[in-house]
């Protein structure tokens, strides 16, 4: 059975998504590099392969582009804005014989981790990108969900003796930093704002146990890959994902006319990087993290009066999954507050 079929077997509310990865030796950038091929052609070819694999566009099954990266933000090779416009056009239209299919686009985490050294420099690049009205206006019809990889780092969350409100505020400043900048922006970013207001979703961190960027950095180039640091025991991770759900749900409730609404996502790339955790215990831990996320989402987003509190305390359970953690040497950073202001 194909992995897609496992997703379909969960019921009609679950939809498999075909991921189009650009980088790496087997990524689509290598396909485009062959003489005579184009980014538009790559999108058309990917749609063809989806149809050949049995994807049902009429059932809501779609594609995911991984990803707009720093080169798109800066409008530099390899993934220039012009290239990405053409790629998305191909993904949306295909060869013209099938339906038009909007899809999901990720904005990558690279060089935007919570502990990058130059937040202001990154902000300046984002401001310039948001002002490219031709780009945002062109890609708007092609995108159903626009998600930013924002993988929080426990070292900037698990400060001992702090309140949930303080932790939520700092989580939100990072996880919603792009949306905060969009909201603070001038009328000139109207094309970008229209897309973000309609389609934006933050993508949180459910990867355990992640080494995280910094010193030492798990990547060959510092901050070029990876999730926020989560090298803590399982109980801390269960609290961490619960408070991320709480923070996103709280932000949605305080912005009822805008994103993310009911949209919420996590990156899930489990890796056993903790000493002394057996293979069996690691499998059990993965199940526990998935179950905690599911319960947090269910009780925070269910119909009939759900509130952010449900992410922490299922009704009648007496539980509280939002009590923080004591992460060694953890400290809040206020660096991301700058995104709440345009200037």
Steps between C-alpha positions, in 0.01 A plus 500: 500500500628847412548755777229711335254216543571483872396866525185443295408206723470739796180640352372781278632777726860394431668581169839380376728773370773452239815683607712664232851540642727737311844441652733204518629261234149369425321834540324680220769765465719221359220409258473861382878522452480263202518689171162588353305472825327784685348567841156515342568163340600362840162596642318343206705181529439474874125531446520225236682270741240570768221400263692187397538410870124520553462834675139618508482876460121483517531368858722784619831321451770745398869584486745664740800703387808465721602784492545875460840551664744782568576533128131566431488754780805675355394440138826322422578167330419215535134559584442852370155649525455480123590129511258433783218685322549278197521183709178580684329583172590154371382332818172688491410451133677174421490421128161665464301179468408471868366732769684797638645392836620748763740352752708550812823700502758495779732787584806327642666519840859543377665814640183595688539288815406652834866555592634652177750777580358765263123521542494859374677403179245225440218745569637741238502221242143403587385861465651520153338171398157601630518815286535296178135537400553344157623178661230468765222595261618243247528206741186574703260289286736203507524469881239353733720498811818702552694369797816628667726249669539646849650230719530641853802415712456376857799705611294816442181360654570281805601771746446374855248682717331687216129534433312348210420852384869589476583180313205549265602857424851396400379198304256721313757767421704237316231268361290788364784737410424505127131565555582770755714677241229469236245652738736786585581572137387794286234503230771435241519134604132446422564214257704308756252579776209365294673163462625475858162602642332228297747214515768537769581227753798461737668159503613406851760264643403144591841349425655317793779491580646775277858617547415850385711770337772693673819380664558226413287515186367172351531645149814554292404867468370660819123556506458345153269221615342327796236553764507690824683318781288241688762288681292462815313209661165393357289678764651834402426430133137420579472835673683677217262382227198572722612859555562545128140396428384733777702790357373458144140453615528805726637708213217384272243591764643849538504550120154367407489679163838374382732201493567238606134432580463125541829420326780341699797285401809330640821365357546138604848353445574285807863418567636319804784731603469448876739257671345208682167497313441151362341438163182375668483799733553735207210347308279534809612862537407579140154358562467709817599822320256433217222422747567818700491715186177333390335558838620861517361575155175317568417685820628840381324496164192281537162645419280627778691750709858374485768736627881509510477353850402168347854458369621487859216348700248262344163567666450297815846343487667698776811508280713802417744453215605866496719534807820569311832330559837564662739497205861553611627850417174592325424869455236694312598710200321820409667519160182404314294782648640717220269327251203659674611831346571580135775753572 
